[in-house]
Amino acid sequence: MADLNDIPQELQDDYEMLEPMEPAACKPDIDTVGEELYDTLISAEVMLPQNGILCLAKVTSRKRDEQGNLVGTAHHNPVLDTRVYEVTFPDGATNEYAANLIIENIYQQVDDEGRQHLLFHEITDHRSDHMALLFSPGNVHKTKTTKGWYLQILWKDGTTSWEPLRDMKEANLIKVAEYAVANKIEHHPAFAWWAPHVLKKRDRFIAMTKARKIKKDFKFGIEVPTTIERALAIDRETNTDYWAKAIEKEMLQVSPAFKILDEGERAPIMLKYIRCHMIFDLKLDLTRKARFVAGGHMTDLPTSLTYSSVVARDSVQLAFLIAALNDLNILSADIGNAYLNADTKEKVHTLCGPEFGPQYIGRIAVIQKALYGLKSSGTAWHSKFSGTLNDLHFSSSLADPDVWFRPATKQSREKYYEYIFVYIDEILVLSIAPDEIIKTIGQSYRLKENSVSQPKTYLGAEIKQFRDPNQPAVEMWSMSADKYLKEALWNLEYDLAKANMRLPTKVSTPLSHKYCPEMDVSPLLDADHV
């Protein structure tokens, strides 16, 4: 900068009157920069559950407490991120979601490159512009082009968009070919060169799939019936009543789901008729099992995606850690015929078959409860049991909606949380006195006989409690897949032995390093081995 003394006297007065052309830059205080300004989750769009339905929602802001402070703190590990966000749904409703739940849903809905994919529902319309190649009856040579053609797509979230034919052909080859044939546009050059060949290949693959049928009529060497008539016939042939008792037990349990009308009485006009059937199976201890299932495939498709969430395996692992750290007791229990405790949302009826008893055959049975097989039964039961836990003053966790907790106090006046982990009809209770909580739940629901105990298995894993040899006062829990693997290997070895085969005994890796699956030309397994 020039010294003022170097400037001529006649210019010094004018120079002093000049103002700097640019004000001095000042660094803003750190407190003036909002933490939300650089929040990477703000404005993110993600499919989140709302009332049991996945909806496209937008993350609008961070949640603040009564003093205006942001709730939670960020962490590079999503599991330790305690931030809470306010999310807005298309209908204007807002809800609060934890950061790790939002991040988990984002990662589940994108591919390896981080790109989000819309779920295809159906093709609703088509159009072509001046760029499309016109159909010519005399054109023998098929031109490989899709230029100028567009398809209107209805996505699972309810939105529609016009997409180029070339993109939809790559993404949904068979659906596009079927649409072209159904709408009689397969003769146009954009479809004629590929659509007929795709449908021929589809038919060949379906024929090959039908040829390979899994043999389901035997399990552990015992015939498993597919109809009630065959089940009763097996009892007569073997001079037993195993299947008859299984049917009688199942119908006794599901009887509250029906309102059987008087003989000759017609079903109300708003009810839709559906077929019901009995599914038979054998447990590992060879106990016969029968399950009465409604034909949900005959009901109307839901307008949106419905589902019943279950507790995450990671949450269950944390449950045993919490119990060990806080000296809490754990009890598990199974709720019998859980779905039948909730009212059905569907208006359906069926005809009574022989399983209802000879006095009811041919009568109309109105389905009033959430019977297994109906599309809305899972959601109905989830909502019913969630209401019960709310009445017991339990709150759903923001990180996992199927983890429920409420504050409690030990006799030493130490404060802690009681937890309930819900996996459909299996519950896991953590508390100083978990038997009291289960007893309260048992007043509203029927608990399976001998199911209330310390967990030995949960979600297919074997549960064990043990003490540290170096610190006997310290109790610990473990989860193991040993039992599941042993049973799976036993079944495999049993089937191989029938074919005079066995598993290799000395192996260091599951597959040999010389094995090349893309060059495997060995014949396919037959129905028995499949």
C-alpha positions in Angstrom: 0.0 0.0 0.0 1.4 3.4 -1.0 2.5 5.9 1.8 0.4 9.0 2.0 3.5 11.2 2.1 4.4 10.0 -1.5 1.2 11.4 -2.9 1.2 15.1 -4.1 -0.4 17.6 -1.7 -3.1 18.5 -4.1 -4.3 14.9 -4.3 -4.1 14.0 -0.6 -7.4 15.6 0.3 -9.2 13.7 -2.4 -7.4 10.4 -1.4 -8.5 10.7 2.2 -12.1 11.1 1.1 -12.0 7.8 -0.8 -13.6 4.7 0.9 -12.2 1.2 0.4 -13.8 -0.5 -2.6 -14.4 -3.7 -0.6 -15.1 -3.9 3.1 -12.7 -6.0 5.2 -13.7 -9.7 5.2 -14.7 -10.9 8.6 -14.9 -14.6 9.7 -18.3 -15.4 11.1 -18.5 -16.7 14.6 -18.8 -20.5 14.9 -22.1 -20.0 16.9 -23.7 -18.2 13.9 -23.4 -21.2 11.6 -26.3 -23.6 12.2 -25.5 -27.3 12.7 -28.4 -28.1 10.3 -26.8 -26.1 7.5 -24.3 -28.9 6.8 -26.5 -31.8 7.8 -26.3 -34.4 5.0 -29.7 -36.0 5.8 -31.8 -32.9 5.5 -33.9 -33.0 2.3 -33.2 -36.7 1.7 -36.1 -38.7 0.3 -36.6 -42.2 1.6 -39.3 -44.9 1.9 -40.3 -45.1 5.6 -43.1 -47.0 7.4 -46.3 -45.0 8.2 -49.2 -46.9 9.8 -47.8 -50.2 8.4 -47.3 -48.8 4.9 -44.1 -47.8 3.2 -44.4 -44.2 1.9 -42.0 -41.9 0.2 -41.1 -39.3 2.9 -38.8 -36.3 3.0 -36.4 -35.4 5.9 -37.3 -31.8 6.6 -35.4 -30.8 9.8 -33.7 -31.9 13.0 -35.9 -32.3 16.1 -35.4 -29.7 18.9 -36.3 -29.9 22.6 -38.3 -27.3 24.5 -35.3 -25.0 24.9 -34.7 -25.1 21.1 -31.6 -27.3 21.3 -31.0 -30.0 18.7 -31.8 -33.5 20.0 -29.0 -36.0 19.8 -25.4 -35.8 18.4 -23.9 -37.0 15.2 -21.4 -39.9 15.0 -19.5 -41.5 12.1 -20.9 -44.9 13.2 -24.6 -44.9 12.4 -25.3 -47.2 15.4 -24.0 -44.5 17.8 -25.7 -41.6 16.0 -28.4 -40.3 18.3 -29.9 -37.5 16.1 -33.7 -37.4 15.7 -35.3 -35.9 12.6 -38.7 -34.7 11.6 -40.0 -36.3 8.5 -42.9 -35.2 6.3 -45.1 -37.6 4.3 -47.0 -36.9 1.1 -50.3 -36.4 3.0 -48.7 -33.6 5.1 -48.3 -35.7 8.3 -45.0 -35.5 10.2 -43.3 -38.0 12.4 -40.0 -38.4 14.2 -37.4 -40.9 13.2 -33.9 -41.7 14.5 -31.0 -41.0 12.2 -29.8 -44.7 12.2 -33.3 -45.8 11.1 -33.3 -43.3 8.2 -29.8 -44.3 7.2 -30.7 -48.0 7.3 -33.7 -47.5 5.0 -31.6 -45.4 2.6 -29.0 -48.1 2.3 -31.6 -50.8 1.8 -33.3 -48.9 -1.0 -30.2 -48.2 -3.1 -27.8 -50.3 -5.2 -24.1 -50.8 -4.8 -23.5 -47.4 -6.5 -25.9 -45.6 -4.1 -28.6 -45.1 -6.8 -32.3 -45.4 -5.7 -34.6 -47.7 -7.6 -38.4 -47.3 -7.9 -40.4 -50.5 -7.5 -42.2 -51.3 -10.8 -45.9 -52.0 -10.5 -47.4 -52.0 -14.0 -47.5 -50.4 -17.4 -50.5 -48.2 -17.9 -50.1 -46.6 -21.3 -47.8 -46.1 -24.4 -47.1 -43.5 -27.0 -44.8 -42.8 -29.9 -43.5 -39.6 -31.5 -42.2 -38.7 -35.0 -38.9 -40.4 -34.3 -40.5 -43.9 -34.2 -40.0 -46.1 -37.2 -43.3 -46.7 -38.9 -44.7 -50.2 -39.6 -44.5 -51.4 -43.2 -46.3 -54.7 -44.2 -43.7 -55.3 -46.9 -40.7 -54.8 -44.6 -39.2 -58.3 -44.2 -36.0 -57.3 -42.5 -36.6 -56.3 -38.8 -34.8 -53.2 -37.7 -33.3 -53.3 -34.2 -34.6 -50.0 -32.9 -36.7 -48.7 -30.0 -36.4 -45.0 -30.9 -39.5 -42.8 -30.4 -41.5 -45.1 -28.1 -42.4 -44.3 -24.5 -44.2 -46.3 -21.8 -46.2 -44.8 -18.9 -45.2 -46.6 -15.7 -47.1 -46.8 -12.4 -44.6 -47.2 -9.5 -45.3 -48.9 -6.2 -45.3 -45.5 -4.4 -48.3 -44.4 -6.5 -46.4 -42.1 -8.8 -46.4 -42.3 -12.7 -43.9 -41.3 -15.3 -43.1 -41.7 -19.0 -40.0 -43.8 -19.6 -38.2 -44.6 -22.9 -38.9 -48.0 -24.2 -35.1 -48.8 -24.3 -34.9 -48.3 -20.5 -37.9 -50.4 -19.7 -36.9 -53.1 -22.1 -33.7 -53.5 -20.1 -35.3 -53.4 -16.7 -38.6 -55.4 -17.3 -38.1 -57.4 -20.5 -41.0 -59.9 -20.1 -43.4 -57.3 -18.7 -42.9 -55.0 -21.7 -43.2 -57.9 -24.1 -46.5 -59.1 -22.5 -47.8 -55.5 -22.6 -47.0 -55.2 -26.3 -48.9 -58.4 -27.1 -51.9 -57.5 -24.9 -52.2 -54.1 -26.5 -51.6 -55.4 -30.1 -48.5 -53.3 -30.8 -46.0 -56.2 -31.1 -46.0 -55.9 -34.9 -44.4 -52.4 -34.7 -40.7 -52.4 -35.6 -39.8 -51.3 -32.0 -41.2 -54.6 -30.7 -41.2 -57.0 -33.6 -37.5 -57.7 -33.5 -37.4 -59.0 -29.9 -40.8 -59.4 -28.2 -41.9 -62.7 -29.8 -38.5 -64.3 -29.0 -38.7 -63.2 -25.4 -42.1 -64.7 -24.9 -41.0 -68.0 -26.5 -38.1 -68.2 -24.1 -40.4 -67.4 -21.2 -42.6 -70.3 -22.1 -39.7 -72.7 -22.4 -38.3 -71.7 -18.9 -41.7 -72.1 -17.3 -42.0 -75.6 -18.8 -38.6 -76.5 -17.5 -39.4 -75.2 -14.0 -42.6 -77.3 -13.9 -40.7 -80.4 -14.9 -38.6 -80.0 -11.7 -41.1 -80.6 -8.9 -40.1 -80.8 -5.2 -41.4 -83.9 -3.7 -43.5 -82.7 -0.8 -45.6 -85.7 0.0 -43.0 -87.3 2.4 -41.0 -85.8 5.2 -38.7 -87.8 7.5 -40.0 -90.9 5.8 -43.7 -90.1 6.8 -46.3 -89.2 4.3 -47.5 -85.6 4.6 -51.1 -85.2 3.2 -52.2 -82.3 1.0 -55.9 -82.6 1.7 -58.1 -83.3 4.6 -59.5 -86.4 2.9 -56.0 -87.9 2.5 -55.1 -87.0 6.1 -58.0 -89.0 7.4 -57.3 -91.8 5.0 -53.7 -92.1 6.3 -55.1 -92.4 9.8 -57.4 -95.3 8.7 -54.5 -97.0 6.9 -52.1 -96.7 9.8 -54.8 -97.3 12.5 -53.9 -94.0 14.2 -55.5 -90.6 14.8 -52.5 -88.3 14.6 -53.8 -86.2 11.7 -57.4 -86.2 13.0 -56.2 -84.8 16.3 -54.0 -82.2 14.6 -57.1 -81.0 12.6 -59.3 -81.0 15.6 -56.8 -79.0 17.7 -56.3 -76.4 14.9 -60.1 -75.9 14.3 -60.7 -75.5 18.1 -58.1 -72.7 18.2 -59.3 -70.9 15.0 -63.0 -71.2 15.8 -63.2 -67.7 17.3 -62.3 -66.3 13.8 -65.7 -67.4 12.3 -69.3 -66.5 12.6 -71.2 -69.5 11.2 -74.6 -68.5 9.7 -77.7 -70.5 10.1 -78.5 -73.2 7.6 -79.8 -71.7 4.4 -78.8 -68.1 5.4 -77.0 -66.2 2.7 -73.8 -64.1 3.2 -74.2 -60.3 3.3 -73.8 -58.8 -0.2 -70.7 -56.8 0.7 -68.7 -59.9 1.6 -66.5 -61.6 -0.9 -66.2 -65.4 -1.1 -62.8 -67.0 -0.7 -61.6 -70.6 -0.4 -59.8 -71.8 2.6 -57.6 -74.9 3.0 -55.6 -76.9 5.5 -51.8 -77.1 5.4 -50.1 -80.1 6.9 -46.5 -80.5 8.2 -44.3 -82.5 10.5 -42.2 -81.0 13.3 -38.6 -82.2 14.0 -40.0 -84.4 16.8 -42.5 -86.0 14.3 -45.5 -84.2 15.8 -48.3 -83.7 13.2 -49.2 -80.1 12.6 -52.2 -78.7 10.8 -52.8 -75.0 9.9 -56.1 -73.6 8.6 -55.3 -70.9 6.1 -57.4 -68.4 4.2 -57.0 -68.0 0.4 -55.7 -64.5 0.5 -54.8 -64.7 -3.2 -58.5 -64.4 -3.9 -58.9 -61.0 -2.1 -58.3 -57.7 -3.8 -54.8 -56.4 -4.0 -54.0 -53.7 -1.4 -53.7 -50.2 -2.8 -50.3 -49.8 -1.1 -47.6 -52.0 0.3 -48.5 -53.4 3.7 -46.3 -55.3 6.0 -45.7 -56.3 9.6 -42.3 -55.4 10.9 -40.3 -57.7 13.2 -37.4 -57.0 15.6 -34.0 -56.9 14.1 -31.4 -59.6 15.0 -29.0 -56.9 16.0 -31.5 -55.5 18.5 -31.9 -59.0 20.1 -28.1 -59.3 20.5 -28.1 -55.9 22.2 -30.9 -57.2 24.5 -28.6 -59.8 26.0 -25.8 -57.3 26.4 -28.2 -54.9 28.2 -29.4 -57.7 30.5 -25.8 -58.7 31.4 -24.7 -55.1 32.1 -27.8 -54.2 34.2 -28.3 -57.5 36.0 -31.7 -58.0 34.4 -33.6 -61.2 34.2 -34.9 -62.5 30.8 -38.0 -64.5 30.0 -39.5 -65.5 26.6 -43.0 -66.4 25.7 -45.0 -67.4 22.6 -48.5 -66.0 22.0 -50.9 -68.7 20.8 -52.7 -68.0 17.5 -51.6 -64.4 17.6 -53.3 -63.2 14.5 -56.7 -64.4 15.7 -56.6 -61.8 18.5 -57.1 -59.0 16.0 -60.2 -58.2 13.9 -59.8 -58.5 10.2 -59.9 -55.5 7.9 -61.2 -57.6 4.9 -64.8 -58.4 4.2 -64.8 -62.1 3.3 -66.6 -65.3 3.9 -66.1 -69.0 3.1 -68.0 -72.3 3.0 -67.7 -74.8 5.9 -66.0 -78.1 4.9 -65.6 -81.4 6.8 -63.0 -79.8 9.1 -65.7 -77.7 10.8 -67.7 -80.8 11.8 -70.5 -82.7 10.1 -73.2 -80.4 11.5 -71.7 -77.3 9.8 -70.8 -78.7 6.3 -72.1 -76.4 3.6 -72.9 -73.5 5.8 -71.5 -70.0 5.3 -68.8 -68.8 7.7 -68.1 -65.1 7.9 -64.4 -64.5 8.7 -64.2 -61.9 11.5 -60.6 -62.3 12.8 -57.2 -61.8 11.1 -57.0 -65.4 9.8 -53.6 -66.7 8.6 -53.4 -66.2 4.8 -55.2 -62.9 4.5 -53.2 -60.0 3.2 -53.9 -57.6 6.1 -53.6 -60.1 9.0 -50.0 -59.3 9.7 -50.7 -55.6 9.9 -53.8 -56.1 12.0 -52.0 -58.2 14.6 -49.1 -55.8 14.8 -51.4 -52.8 15.4 -53.4 -54.8 18.0 -50.4 -55.8 20.0 -48.8 -52.4 19.7 -51.9 -50.9 21.3 -51.6 -53.4 24.2 -48.0 -52.4 24.8 -49.0 -48.7 24.7 -51.7 -49.4 27.3 -48.9 -50.9 29.5 -47.0 -47.5 29.1 -44.3 -49.0 26.9 -42.9 -46.8 24.2 -41.6 -47.9 20.8 -38.0 -47.3 20.1 -37.1 -44.8 17.3 -34.3 -47.0 16.1 -36.3 -50.3 16.0 -40.1 -50.0 16.2 -40.4 -53.6 17.6 -38.2 -52.8 20.6 -40.5 -51.4 23.4 -39.3 -49.9 26.7 -40.5 -48.1 29.8 -38.8 -46.6 32.8 -38.6 -48.6 36.0 -36.8 -48.5 39.4 -35.0 -51.3 41.3 -35.4 -51.8 45.0 -32.1 -50.1 45.5 -33.7 -47.0 43.8 -31.5 -47.4 40.8 -33.4 -46.4 37.7 -33.4 -48.6 34.6 -35.5 -49.5 31.6 -37.7 -52.6 31.1 -37.7 -53.9 27.5 -40.0 -56.1 25.4 -38.7 -57.4 22.0 -41.4 -58.5 19.6 -41.0 -61.0 16.7 -44.5 -61.5 15.5 -45.9 -63.8 18.3 -42.6 -64.4 20.1 -41.7 -61.9 22.9 -38.6 -61.4 24.9 -38.9 -59.5 28.2 -36.0 -57.9 30.1 -36.7 -56.7 33.7 -36.0 -57.3 37.3 -39.4 -59.1 37.4 -40.2 -60.2 33.8 -42.7 -62.7 35.0 -45.0 -59.9 36.2 -45.0 -58.3 32.8 -45.7 -61.6 31.0 -48.4 -62.4 33.6 -50.1 -59.1 32.6 -49.8 -59.8 28.9 -51.2 -63.3 29.6 -54.4 -61.7 30.9 -55.1 -60.4 27.4 -53.7 -63.2 25.2 -53.3 -66.9 25.4 -49.7 -67.9 25.9 -48.6 -71.2 24.5 -48.2 -74.0 27.0 -44.7 -74.3 28.6 -43.5 -71.3 26.5 -42.8 -69.0 29.4 -39.2 -69.7 30.4 -35.7 -68.5 30.1 -34.9 -68.4 26.4 -33.1 -71.5 25.0 -33.7 -70.6 21.4 -34.7 -67.3 19.8 -34.9 -66.4 16.1 -33.3 -69.8 15.3 -30.3 -69.2 17.5 -29.4 -71.2 20.6 -29.3 -69.1 23.7 -27.0 -70.0 26.7 -26.3 -68.2 30.0 -22.9 -68.8 31.7 -20.5 -67.2 34.1 -17.0 -65.9 33.6 -14.6 -68.5 35.1 -12.3 -65.7 36.3 -15.2 -63.7 37.7 -17.9 -66.0 38.8 -20.2 -63.2 39.8 -20.4 -61.9 36.2 -23.2 -63.5 34.2 -23.1 -63.5 30.4 -25.2 -64.6 27.5 -24.3 -66.2 24.2 -26.1 -66.8 20.8 -25.1 -69.8 18.7 -26.2 -71.4 15.5 -24.9 -74.8 16.5 -28.3 -76.5 17.0 -29.6 -75.2 13.6 -26.5 -76.3 11.8 -26.6 -79.8 13.4 -30.2 -80.3 12.4 -29.5 -79.1 8.9 -26.5 -81.4 8.5 -28.5 -84.3 9.9 -31.2 -83.9 7.3 -28.6 -83.6 4.6 -26.7 -86.7 5.7 -30.0 -88.6 6.0 -30.9 -87.8 2.4 -27.4 -88.6 1.1 -27.4 -91.9 2.9 -30.5 -93.0 1.0 -28.5 -92.5 -2.3 -25.4 -94.3 -0.9 -23.6 -91.0 -0.7 -21.9 -89.1 2.2 -20.3 -85.8 2.9 -16.5 -85.6 2.7 -14.8 -85.7 6.1 -11.5 -83.9 5.4 -12.0 -80.5 3.9 -10.5 -77.1 4.5 -12.8 -75.0 2.5 -16.5 -75.3 1.5 -15.6 -75.6 -2.2 -12.4 -76.7 -3.9 -10.3 -73.8 -5.3 -10.4 -75.7 -8.6 -14.2 -75.6 -8.8 -15.5 -73.4 -11.6 -19.3 -73.1 -11.3 -19.6 -71.4 -14.7 -18.1 -74.6 -16.3 -20.2 -77.1 -14.4 -22.1 -79.2 -16.9 -23.2 -82.0 -14.5 -26.9 -83.0 -14.8 -29.6 -81.4 -12.7 -30.9 -83.1 -9.6 -34.1 -85.1 -9.9 -37.3 -84.3 -7.8 -36.2 -86.4 -4.8 -32.8 -84.8 -4.4 -34.1 -81.3 -5.0 
